Amino acid sequence: MHEDEKAVERPGLSRRAALTAMGGVGLTVGAAAGGVVLVGGADSGTATPASAASGTKQPSCVLSPESIEGPYYLDYEMVRRNVTEDRPGVPLILRTTVVDSRTCRPIPKAAVDIWHCDAGGVYSGYDGNTLPGGGGTPPTGTPPTGAPTGPPPGGGGGMHQEPVNDLTFLRGVQLANGHGDAEFATVYPGWYQGRALHIHVKVHIGGKVDPKKQTYTGGHVSHTGQLYFAEDLAEKVAKLSPYKDNTLERVKLEDDFIYQQANSGLLTIRPLHKGRFERGLLATITLGVDPTATPPAN
């Protein structure tokens, strides 16, 4: 079974359909930005994982910039590929390739740790989005004229919030294989007040998996970042159910100060079914990491 086929474990995308889709030509949505490794695709502006390079061209390695952790990180460290649980949405395969920014070599057994909100903008562990310093669900609509500016809530303030429930959807850890690849089956995220669409990511180095609990323990964090989605695709997905039920105004990349600060982390995305993006997407990115680094909590 093909890896792309195995990763999609959502209703509406059959194994045969997924396998057939991988034989066709996919439309790339988005382009590579600083903080990814370009292998042979530098001229076309598309990010290609190091493991996928078939030629001898030497990749150009860039250290992925650090970003804020945000208030909704929980150190459950559950090792699992499919993090969807019961969350509805467009199926998304997220495939990261972790490489040593100093040598361009893949980092086997690097633990990629992701978490993101569901289609309605809610993180597991929280009831709505508990705002730093205030609590409650973010107000709907456009902020009034003269509203305070600065770091937005919900992934912007960096002020950790204690969870209010034990739900675990859309959180998980995968260990990179010998090519540095780590893959997740999830859903396309929604949005909430103050932030563009994004997925949070950490890269842990030097830890191990508890075989009984299937959790990752030990080691250190060498990278904390955020991954983003191109606007043209975001507009299309926002018109689908259940995304269209989200009444909050969606912040665009150009208005998200965290993305503008990093100017990096844009995912390369293509549909698994040509012309049918709503049936499944593949998102890829390469993370350049210094495995010896232990950046301070941001």
Helices and strands as residue ranges (DSSP letters): H 3-7, H 15-21, G 50-52, E 91-100, E 111-115, E 171-175, E 181-187, E 198-205, E 208-210, E 215-217, E 220-228, H 231-237, G 243-245, G 253-255, H 257-262, E 268-271, G 277-279, E 281-289
